[in-house]
Amino acid sequence: MMTYTVQAKVTEGILILSELRRRIEIDFNRTGTLSVVIPASPPESGQRFGGPYYTYEALFGVPHEMWDKIEYQLKGPNRVLALRAYRKPEWENSDIGLHLQIKLLPGDRLAFRCTVNGQTTRIKYVPSSCQDGSVNDWGPW
């Protein structure tokens, strides 16, 4: 039962990343560049892994029972959105982290890919489209 509960929260996390992806696409189409912060967001809560991070509450105005931080990692011309979870005992302290890679392609196009950063313990919670690769794997998609 716990696995199904976490899977439902992960599905919600993918929807959260989809909303942030929409903000990034709109800003990119408007400006022609990838911002160094999440567009249409309040000031960041701090810095981590080479880019800003935001608390869930800072971005969306309310706390979330599972999701804690959203990081916007700068990877050269590319970006990674990392959604981090609270590690609760009732979820077996599951280390859940969803990563949405944002790759700048030739011709000023963006490509997106979901991954759990090669963490096998996360695979049972995510859709098959998010199971492969790491956040540093920028090969062809």
N, C-alpha and C positions, 0 to 999 in steps of 0.2 A: 504494500500500500504506500509506503514511504517513497518508493521509486516513482510511482505514478504521480504523487504530490509534487515531487521535485521536477518531474518531466513537465507537468503543467506550468510550473513557475518558469522553467526554462523556455517554454513556448512563449510565455508572456515576455521574457527577456528578449527573444528574437523580435517580437513586435516593437519593443522599446528601441532596439537597434535599428529597426526599419524606420522609425520616426526620426531618429538622429541621422540616418542615411539620407532621408528626404531633405533635411535641413542642409546637409553638406552638398547634395546635388543642386539644390536651388541656388545656394551661394556660389558654387562653382560655375553654374550656367550664367549667373549674373556677372561674376567678376573675372572668370577665366583662370582662377588660381585656387589652390587648396589652402584654406585658412589654417593658421597655426593654433586656433581655438575652435571649439564647436560653435558654428554659427548660430545666431539667435539665442544665445545662452547668457546667463548671468556671469559675473567674473568667476574665474576658476577658484576652487577650494585649496589648491596647492599644486605642486609639481611632482611627477613620478615617472620613471622610465623615459625621460627625455621630453616629456610633454605635460600639459596640464591634466589635472583630474578634477572631477566634480563629484560632490555627494549626490546621491539620487534625489534627496530632498531639495538641494540647491537647484537642480535642473527642473524638477517637476512640481515643487511646492509642497510635497507631502513625503513622509518616510515610506519605505517599502519593507514588507516583512522579510523579503529575501535579498533584494538587490541593495548594495551598499555604495559602490563607487563606479563611476564611468571615467575611464582614462582615454585620453586622445594622444596616442603615441606618434611622434614624428619619426618617420623612417625614410630619410632622404626626401625624394619627391612624393613619397607615398605616405599613407596614414593608417593607423590601426585604432579602432574603437574597441576598448576592452571593458566589458561589463563584469564586475566582481560581486560575489555574493557573500553574505554573512555565513559563517561556518557554524551552524547550529547543531547541537547534539541530537536533536530529534530528526535531523537529516543525515545522521551518521557523520557529522562534520565534513560533509561532501565539499570537496574543493571545486566549486563550480565557477568557471570563468568562460564567458563567450567572447570571441574576438571576431570583429568584422574588419577584414582587410579592405583598404581602399587604394587601388592602384591607378596611377596616372599613366594612361596609354598614349602612344603616338597619335597625333591628330587631335589632341586635347579631348580625349574621352576618358571616362572613368569605368573601372571594373570593380566589382565587389565580390567578396568571398567570405563565408562564415567558417570558422575553425575553432577547435578547443585547444589549439596550440600543442598538439601531439600528446596530450594528457590522457592516457588510456582509462583512468578512473572516471573521467567525465563522459566518455563515449556513450555509456548506457542511458544518459539523460538527454542526449541531443539528437535531432534528426540526422539521417545519414548524410545529408548535404553539408553538415558541419563537422563531420568526424575526421577528415583527413587534413594533413599538413600542419605547419607551424606558422606563427605570425611572421617569421622571417623567411618563409618560402614564397618568393615572388616569381616563381616559374609561370609558364603559360596556364591560363585558367580555362 
